[in-house]
Structure formats: structure tokens, C-alpha cells
Amino acid sequence: MSHKITAKVAQEIIFHEAIVREAYKDSVGVWTWGIGITNASGHKVYPRYIDNPQTIKRCLEIFEWVLRKKYVPAVDEAFRHFDLTEEQFAAALSFHYNTGGIKRATWVKQWKNGETENAYQSMLNWNKPPAIIPRRKKEQALFFHGTWSNNGMAMEYDVRKPGYSPDWASAKTVEISSVLSELFD
């Protein structure tokens, strides 16, 4: 069964990520753009988006494509024969988008075996770096309790040059729900 990316599912992941509308170097020097997208996604980021900011809509269109082509199939495979709720799918997709580890995650195996309490605890084993723990707790609350954490908004950052790192001081909150509704619903 293929699960559907809805505006609400996409919004939850973006809430945990951020939007940077032109290419930047991430913490390990990988060229990244939009909502955490790199060349490894299959979409050419470098050099396409260096000094070439895109619209929020374009960032979200490519984000949807990357989710659909690369991340949803892995989540579907990991939960084959299980019908996930929208909340569970959103949490699993967010987890996989962040870790790439949905197929090897102990919590997934435990949940599928009916070991819900163990799965709940094991999800928090994916806690490196420590700054990721709040996100993991929100994914845990969404998967196991159906508690959404997004608010229809996203953080957007500019790029600091000449080093091409995110300019954390430039943070601004942008409304994305209308564009997501147009793209997903």
C-alpha cells in the first residue's frame, strides 16, 4: 500500500526542517537547498541554486518530488502490510527524512510485532546529535499519540556569504499552508 503525502504530512516535516531558498553548505560541507535537499536526492542542487534563490512554491514542489520518489517508497516498504494512520505515516516519514534509517530502526520492528511500549522507548534511541531529541519526541508523540506539532508555518533562513552557511540570525516565520494545500490536496 502506498501512503499519501497530504499537505498536513508535508507541513509536519517542514516544521522540523526549515526552508533555505538558495544553496548553502550544511554542517559537514554538503551543498544543500530548499528543505534539506542535496544532490544525493536525485535533484541537482549544486551548482543550480548557488546565488539563485527560488520561490517558496518551487522549494515545496521539489520537496514533494523528493519525498514521493525517495522517501515514501522506503516507508511503505518498512510498513508493508500495515495500514498507517495519517499521523503515523507523517511521523515515520519525518523520521526517515531526518535519519534515512526507517528500514533498520528497531522501533519499527517492535511496533510491527505489537511491542508498542518498547517501540515507543526505542524511537528515542535515535538521539544523535542531542539537538535532535526534541524532534524525535515530537515524532514519537505523533506516531504513538496522534499529536501534531506543526502550526502551518515554517522557518526560513537566508544564506551568509561568502561562506555559504545558513544565516541563523535571519530566521523568519513564513506561512506555507496555502501553497501546501495547492500542491497536495
Secondary structure as the mmCIF struct_conf table of DSSP 4:
data_model
#
loop_
_struct_conf.conf_type_id
_struct_conf.id
_struct_conf.beg_label_comp_id
_struct_conf.beg_label_asym_id
_struct_conf.beg_label_seq_id
_struct_conf.end_label_comp_id
_struct_conf.end_label_asym_id
_struct_conf.end_label_seq_id
HELX_LH_PP_P HELX_LH_PP_P1 SER A 2 LYS A 4
HELX_RH_AL_P HELX_RH_AL_P1 ALA A 7 HIS A 16
BEND BEND1 GLU A 17 GLU A 17
STRN STRN1 ILE A 19 LYS A 25
TURN_TY1_P TURN_TY1_P1 SER A 27 VAL A 28
BEND BEND2 GLY A 29 GLY A 29
STRN STRN2 TRP A 31 GLY A 34
TURN_TY1_P TURN_TY1_P2 ILE A 35 GLY A 36
STRN STRN3 ILE A 37 THR A 38
HELX_RH_3T_P HELX_RH_3T_P1 ASN A 39 SER A 41
TURN_TY1_P TURN_TY1_P3 GLY A 42 GLY A 42
BEND BEND3 HIS A 43 HIS A 43
TURN_TY1_P TURN_TY1_P4 TYR A 46 ASP A 51
HELX_RH_AL_P HELX_RH_AL_P2 ILE A 56 VAL A 66
HELX_RH_PI_P HELX_RH_PI_P1 LEU A 67 TYR A 71
HELX_RH_AL_P HELX_RH_AL_P3 VAL A 72 ALA A 78
TURN_TY1_P TURN_TY1_P5 PHE A 79 HIS A 81
HELX_RH_AL_P HELX_RH_AL_P4 GLU A 86 THR A 99
BEND BEND4 GLY A 100 GLY A 100
TURN_TY1_P TURN_TY1_P6 ILE A 102 ARG A 104
HELX_RH_AL_P HELX_RH_AL_P5 THR A 106 LYS A 112
TURN_TY1_P TURN_TY1_P7 ASN A 113 GLY A 114
HELX_RH_AL_P HELX_RH_AL_P6 THR A 116 SER A 122
HELX_RH_3T_P HELX_RH_3T_P2 MET A 123 ASN A 125
BEND BEND5 PRO A 129 PRO A 129
HELX_RH_3T_P HELX_RH_3T_P3 PRO A 130 ILE A 132
HELX_RH_AL_P HELX_RH_AL_P7 ILE A 133 HIS A 145
BEND BEND6 GLY A 152 GLY A 152
STRN STRN4 MET A 153 ARG A 160
TURN_TY1_P TURN_TY1_P8 LYS A 161 TYR A 164
STRN STRN5 SER A 165 GLU A 175
HELX_RH_AL_P HELX_RH_AL_P8 SER A 177 PHE A 184
#
